[in-house]
């Protein structure tokens, strides 16, 4: 029978990703990932385009921030400052200029592609009225992990669901609960 549009789009993007990986080589893909802020070990094989190497949700969200801000690498951080009870500053994160890691044209092209995920693809149930948004869903084999990283020009948010012992979920996909959680969170956060 006919393939649903969302599935056709996902298959199309995966096919393009694999072809580009084969054309430019897995090491070029890894170099690009590292430029975007991914620090995890990535295996240099053709299947890297399909997500066979693992990265943390924080790394992935940080990498998508590069597309959201027009090509500058954003390094995620948790602590901005530490003070004593009496207010003496022990640590303050330095605000350093963000390095440009990709041309704004390419970031724009990526944004255009990732907007389609929310319009017609696996994240079409994302609800963020009044905000142009983009993103990508993911589901690992056997439903062990489900995630969605989505963004507007002002905020990037990643949602991951899975069991901490690596057991499969009850068929949770990136386009289901992670998209719903992302939508609810983003609607409140962007107020």
C-alpha positions as CSV (number, residue, x, y, z in Angstrom):
1,X,0.0,0.0,0.0
2,X,1.0,3.7,0.0
3,X,3.6,4.8,2.4
4,X,2.5,7.6,4.7
5,X,4.1,11.0,4.0
6,X,5.9,11.1,7.3
7,X,7.5,7.7,6.7
8,X,8.4,8.6,3.2
9,X,10.1,11.9,4.4
10,X,12.0,10.0,7.1
11,X,13.1,7.3,4.5
12,X,14.1,10.1,2.1
13,X,16.2,11.9,4.7
14,X,17.9,8.7,5.8
15,X,18.7,7.8,2.2
16,X,20.2,11.2,1.6
17,X,22.2,11.0,4.8
18,X,23.6,7.6,3.8
19,X,24.5,8.8,0.3
20,X,26.2,11.9,1.6
21,X,28.2,9.7,4.1
22,X,29.3,7.4,1.4
23,X,30.2,10.3,-0.9
24,X,32.2,12.3,1.6
25,X,33.3,9.5,3.9
26,X,32.4,8.8,7.5
27,X,35.5,10.7,8.8
28,X,34.1,13.9,7.2
29,X,30.8,13.3,9.0
30,X,32.6,12.8,12.3
31,X,34.7,16.0,11.7
32,X,31.4,18.0,11.1
33,X,29.8,16.5,14.2
34,X,32.8,17.5,16.3
35,X,32.7,21.0,14.9
36,X,29.1,21.2,16.0
37,X,30.1,20.3,19.5
38,X,29.7,16.5,19.7
39,X,32.5,15.1,21.9
40,X,31.5,11.4,22.2
41,X,33.4,8.7,20.3
42,X,31.9,8.2,16.9
43,X,32.7,5.1,14.8
44,X,33.8,5.9,11.3
45,X,31.4,3.6,9.3
46,X,28.7,4.3,6.7
47,X,25.9,3.6,9.2
48,X,26.9,6.6,11.3
49,X,24.3,8.5,9.2
50,X,21.6,6.3,10.7
51,X,22.6,7.1,14.3
52,X,24.6,3.9,15.2
53,X,27.0,5.9,17.4
54,X,25.7,7.2,20.7
55,X,25.8,10.8,21.9
56,X,24.3,12.3,25.0
57,X,21.0,14.3,24.9
58,X,23.0,17.3,26.1
59,X,25.5,17.0,23.2
60,X,22.8,16.5,20.7
61,X,20.8,19.5,21.9
62,X,23.9,21.7,21.9
63,X,24.7,20.7,18.3
64,X,21.2,21.7,17.2
65,X,21.7,25.1,18.8
66,X,24.2,25.7,16.0
67,X,21.4,25.6,13.4
68,X,19.1,27.7,15.6
69,X,21.6,30.5,15.9
70,X,22.8,30.7,12.3
71,X,26.0,28.7,12.5
72,X,27.7,29.5,15.8
73,X,28.7,26.6,18.1
74,X,27.0,26.9,21.5
75,X,28.6,24.9,24.3
76,X,26.0,23.7,26.7
77,X,26.7,24.4,30.4
78,X,24.8,23.8,33.7
79,X,26.5,26.0,36.2
80,X,26.7,29.8,35.6
81,X,28.0,30.8,39.0
82,X,28.8,29.5,42.5
83,X,28.8,31.8,45.6
84,X,29.2,31.2,49.3
85,X,26.3,31.8,51.7
86,X,27.7,35.3,52.4
87,X,27.7,36.0,48.6
88,X,31.4,35.7,47.9
89,X,31.8,34.6,44.3
90,X,33.7,31.3,44.0
91,X,33.1,30.7,40.3
92,X,31.5,32.5,37.4
93,X,31.2,31.1,33.9
94,X,33.0,33.3,31.4
95,X,31.0,34.6,28.5
96,X,33.2,33.9,25.5
97,X,32.3,34.7,21.9
98,X,30.7,31.8,20.0
99,X,32.9,30.5,17.2
100,X,31.3,30.3,13.7
101,X,31.5,26.6,12.7
102,X,29.3,26.6,9.7
103,X,28.2,29.1,7.1
104,X,24.9,30.8,7.7
105,X,23.6,29.5,4.3
106,X,24.2,25.9,5.4
107,X,22.5,26.5,8.7
108,X,19.6,28.0,6.9
109,X,19.3,25.0,4.6
110,X,19.4,22.7,7.5
111,X,16.7,24.7,9.2
112,X,14.5,24.5,6.1
113,X,14.9,20.7,6.0
114,X,14.2,20.3,9.8
115,X,11.1,22.6,9.6
116,X,9.6,19.9,7.3
117,X,9.8,17.4,10.2
118,X,7.3,19.5,12.1
119,X,5.1,20.3,9.1
120,X,4.8,16.9,7.4
121,X,7.2,14.4,9.1
122,X,7.5,12.5,12.3
123,X,7.0,15.6,14.5
124,X,3.9,16.8,12.7
125,X,2.0,16.7,16.0
126,X,4.3,19.3,17.6
127,X,2.1,22.3,18.6
128,X,3.8,25.6,18.9
129,X,1.4,28.2,17.6
130,X,3.0,31.5,16.4
131,X,6.5,30.2,16.5
132,X,8.5,28.9,13.4
133,X,10.2,25.8,14.7
134,X,12.3,22.9,13.4
135,X,13.6,19.7,14.8
136,X,14.3,16.0,14.5
137,X,12.8,12.9,16.1
138,X,14.7,9.7,16.8
139,X,13.8,6.2,17.9
140,X,16.5,3.5,18.6
141,X,16.1,-0.1,17.8
142,X,13.8,-2.1,20.0
143,X,12.3,1.2,21.3
144,X,15.1,1.6,23.9
145,X,15.3,5.4,23.3
146,X,12.9,8.0,22.0
147,X,13.9,11.6,21.6
148,X,13.1,14.9,20.0
149,X,15.3,17.9,19.7
150,X,13.4,21.0,18.5
151,X,14.1,24.7,18.4
152,X,13.0,28.2,17.5
153,X,15.3,31.1,16.9
154,X,15.2,31.7,20.7
155,X,15.3,28.3,22.4
156,X,16.5,24.8,21.8
157,X,15.1,21.9,23.8
158,X,15.9,18.2,23.7
159,X,13.6,15.6,25.2
160,X,14.8,12.0,25.7
161,X,12.7,9.1,27.1
162,X,14.0,5.6,27.9
163,X,14.7,3.2,30.7
164,X,17.9,3.8,32.7
165,X,18.6,0.0,32.5
166,X,18.5,-0.1,28.7
167,X,15.3,-2.1,28.5
168,X,12.9,-1.3,25.7
169,X,10.1,1.1,26.3
170,X,6.5,0.2,25.5
171,X,6.9,1.2,21.8
172,X,7.5,4.9,22.5
173,X,8.7,6.7,19.4
174,X,10.4,10.1,19.1
175,X,7.3,11.4,17.3
176,X,4.9,10.5,20.2
177,X,5.6,11.4,23.9
178,X,8.9,13.3,23.3
179,X,7.1,15.6,20.8
180,X,4.2,16.1,23.2
181,X,6.5,16.9,26.1
182,X,8.5,19.3,24.0
183,X,5.4,21.1,22.8
184,X,4.0,21.7,26.3
185,X,7.4,22.8,27.6
186,X,8.1,25.1,24.7
187,X,4.7,26.8,24.9
188,X,5.4,27.8,28.5
189,X,9.1,28.6,28.1
190,X,8.5,30.9,25.2
191,X,5.9,33.0,27.0
